[in-house]
Amino acid sequence: MQAAGERPELLFIDDDPLIVETLSLALRDQFMVHSAGGRQQARELLHRLGASPSLALVDLGLPPVPHDPREGFVLIDELLAFNPSMKILVLSSQSDRHNIQHALALGAVDFVPKPCDVPLLRTRLAHQLMMLAAEQASSREHAEDHILLGNSAAITTLQALIAQFADSPFPVLVQGASGSGKELVARGLHVQSMRAKRPFLSINCAAFPKELLDAQLFGHAKGAFTGALQNRSGFFEDAEDGTLFLDEIGEMPLELQSKLLRVLENGEFYRLGETQTRTSRARIVAATNRELREELRAGRFRQDLYHRLCVLTINMPPLQERERDSLLLLDHFRSIYAPARSAFTLTPDAEQLLLDYPFPGNVRELRNIVIRLGAKYPGRAVGAAELVAEMDTGVGAPPGGAALDEDALRAELAAGRFDLHAHLEGQERRYIETALALSGGNLSKAARLLGLNRTTLYSRIQRLSIPIPELAGR
């Protein structure tokens, strides 16, 4: 958190230099703006900054395919992996309903369509700073980890396994979907063990390129690489004889997997640029949302490391399999993010919709839904129509999104704001843009991917005003 009187830092990611320059000038009296033109530049910028900004303003259409929102969706995931408390506002012209819903389900807190009104943007950024301060204060008051709260059989089994494995010296592999609470399992293993008063450190292996992840984990000597101005210990040393949580272990590069295997086998490692052997006494808990057996078969994960890590395995149940726990978690998040006097309530049909919803973003998505409902409907009853508007319902959503079940579909239609033509057009646009990206803008190849003839595809591109490079002659 910035010192009193300092401007808060804002990360601004957009590939349009004119927009970046214009908005940076407009916001510079309120924020210290750091800009990047794409995902890779954003990652490099974050590592140069060290401390992560509290706010990010992100375009969805980024290189290499500026007309496809998926690069922006991936960036939202990466930013939250780097700093889970970052407030991400999407600033994009790709503002159709399914893009808005999917961005919010991934963890963005607001969506501002382009072109934007600068005073309104200032207000919304300031509001998110206020929300961040309130959440930090509330988190200090709610220090206990309640995300494993629940009465379902799945959570009861999970809690029993945590208690059973807590004092074991062996590594634990936690498997489960993104947003399901894997880090909370790791913290539970730590606080219920004899290591509870020792450090608990967490690092997301997907948030760093190979060289920086190596230095973060194992430390480095002065001069080991450009920018290494002094000796620095890594997480294995800093964890001492506590717990080191390696999140997204499936993303660890093969070169580093061999170094991790050595630590697991005999506790030994080297700092980058040193020849002195060092020893780690930390207990390792690793987590992944990937199927590591598939990674083994693809040659992306070492078999010997896999067998070392999975001595003890915990499978994190998705929220969809936790029966009525979603209502308990909703009450918990509502108590954190909405004062009692202004808390929203759910009507019976909205409550049933919540129970039936598959939650592709798991507990993280539920938390974000609660935050948005609390901000939009303070002290009011929220019905199914209002609730479904906050869900990643998947009408024209990117592959992997949730599909609308019948109850959600009925609720959306009953809201009276559904536009079938707009939704179908959005789906058509997404498939055409994806086919053009896969074919490098070649109309004939794109038409074959879509099962159309070239003339039909060309007419649809014209109707939807989809730009493609060097259209003539293709």
Residue, then its C-alpha position, 0 to 999 in steps of 0.5 A: m500500500q502506498a504511503a500517505g500522499e503518494r499517488p497509487e500505481l495503475l497498470f495500463i495495458d493497451d496496444d493503441p499508443l494514442i489511447v495510452e498516451t491520452l489516458s495516461l496524461a488524463l490520469r497522471d495527477q491521480f495515479m502513477v501510470h505504468s503502461a504496456g502494449g501486450r501480455q509479455q510487456a506487462r509481465e516484464l513490467l511487473h517484474r521490473l516494478g517488483a511491488s505489484p500495482s493495486l489497480a490495472l486497466v486492461d484492454l481485451g483485444l491485444p496482440p497477436v490477434p487484436h480483434d480476439p478477446r481471448e488474449g485479454f482473458v488470459l492476461i486477467d488470469e495472469l495478473l491475478a496469479f501475480n497479485p490475487s488482490m489486484k483490482i482489474l478494470v477492463l477498458s475495451s470496445q469488445s463490450d458485448r454481453h458475453n465478453i463482459q460476463h466472462a471478464l467479470a467471472l475471471g476476476a475483473v471488477d468492472f468493464v468500461p466500454k470504449p470510447c470512455d468518458v474520462p471523468l467516469l473512468r476516474t470515478r470508477l477507479a477511485h471507487q475500486l481504490m476505496m473497495l480495496a481499502a475496505e476489503q483490506a481492513s475487513s480481511r484483517e478483522h476476518a483473519e480466519d480462512h473460512i473458504l473451506l466452510g461447508n457442511s457438504a460431504a465433499i468438504t467434510t472429507l477434505q477437512a479430514l484429509i487435511a488433519q490427517f496429512a498435516d504433520s506428515p513430512f512428505p510433500v502433498l499435491v493438491q489438485g483442483a480447478s482454478g478458484s476452488g481454494k487450493e491455497l486454502v488447503a495448503r494453509g490448512l495443512h500448515v496451521q494444523s501442523m507443528r510448523a504452524k509458527r514457522p513461515f508459510l510462503s506461497i509462489n505461483c509458478a505460472a506468474f514468472p518466466k523461467e529465469l525469474l522463477d529460478a531466482q525467486l525460488f533458489g535465490h541468486a548471487k550478486g551479478a548472476f544476471t542483469g539487474a542482480l545488484q546484490n545477493r538475495s535469498g530465495f523462497f526455499e531459504d526464506a521458508e526456513d522449516g515452515t511450508l512452501f506452497l508451489d501453486e500451478i506446479g504444472e507450469m514449472p519449466l522442465e529445467l527447473q523441475s530437475k532442480l526441484l527434484r533435487v531439493l525433494e530428494n536431499g534438500e540441496f540446492y544452489r543459488l543462481g551464480e553460486t557453487q555453494t550447496r545450501t539446504s532447505r528444510a521446508r515442507i513442500v505443498a504443490a497445487t495444479n489445475r492441470e491433469l499432470r498425467e497428461e503433462l507426463r505423456a506430453g513430455r512437459f512434466r518429469q515422471d520422477l518429480y511427479h512420483r515425488l510430489c504425489v506421495l500424498t494427494i488431495n483432490m479439491p472439489p469444485l463448488q458445483e459438487r459441494e451441495r448447499d455450501s454455496l449459500l454458506l459461502l455467500d453469507h460469509f462473503r456478504s458479511i465481509y463485503a457488505p455491511a449488515r445494514s446494506a446487505f442484499t438478499l436473494t429471492p427464493d428463485a434467485e437462491q435456487l438459481l445459485l444452487d443450480y449454477p455450475f460455477p465455472g470460476n468456483v469459489r472465486e467466482l462466487r466471491n466476485i458475484v457477491i461483491r458486484l451484487g453488494a455494490k449494485y443492490p445494497g439493501r435490496a432483494v436480488g431476483a433471478a434476472e439480476l443474479v443471472a446478469e452477473m453469471d458467466t452464463g456462456v451464451g456466445a462465451p469463449p470455449g470452456g465457459a459454462a453453458l446456460d442451464e434451463d433455469a438460467l435460460r428461463a430467468e434471462l428470458a424473463a428479465g425482458r432484456f434478451d436480444l437473440h439477434a445480438h447474441l447469435e451475431g456475437q457468436e458468429r463474429r467470434y467463430i469467424e475471427t478465430a478462424l481468420a486468426l488460425s488461417g493467418g487471414n486467408l479467406s479460403k482456409a478460414a472458410r474451410l475451417l468454418g464449413l462455408n464457401r469463400t463467397t459466403l464468408y466474405s459476405r458475412i465479414q462485410r456484414l459484421s464489419i470484421p477487419i482482416p489484414e490485406l483482404a484483397g487477393r486472399 
